[in-house]
């Protein structure tokens, strides 16, 4: 009964957000010692790109929200990144699960070194669900921008192919994990990683596709 009530409140909250003059998205803060704050210019640049090219109305500055905070329900999209350890407490995992079951969306971008930790912690959130690799035919790769081969490679780390994984609830994707691509580095200011402009544009276009998919699914 309590979970159903929370679910209803989440639906009402997201409806209120949609009717507002703008949408807020957030960077997710977590415990464990990992650098959740890495790539500080990434989300602001992605927001600017989406507002210019998708005509979205996202607040220019992303919020920062703790994974266990009830304030998470104010955001239809939250983003998590970093290089190191992640720890979700039992209450963190429950809060995130209710958020995702209620219509929220979590995008995790491995900034190199995150893989084993996010896989472990998402098992706390959804013990009975597996991450499913997305094929190149998935709609997230075919929004405004076409990525016929699926998730693009932005930064090289271990000479592994880039992959994208999802978790689904009743055929609706609520969680996206982008691995061995490092989209966030491509979203950052040009003088941070000195990526070629065409590579930064590719990363931003893929990010825009993610936002478009989340806002329209």
Buried (B, 14 or more C-beta within 10 A) or exposed (E): EEEEEBBEBBEEBBEEBEEEEEBBBBBBBBBEEBBBEBBEBBBBBBBBBBBEBBEBEBBEEBBEBBBBBEEBBBBBBBBBBBBBBBBBEEEBBBBBBBBBBBBBBBBBBBBBBBEEBBBEBBBBBBEEBEBEBBEEEBEBBBBEBEBEEBBBBBBEEEEEEBBBBBBBBEEEBBBBBBBBBBBBBBBBEEEEBEBEEEBBBBBBBBBBBBBBBBBEE
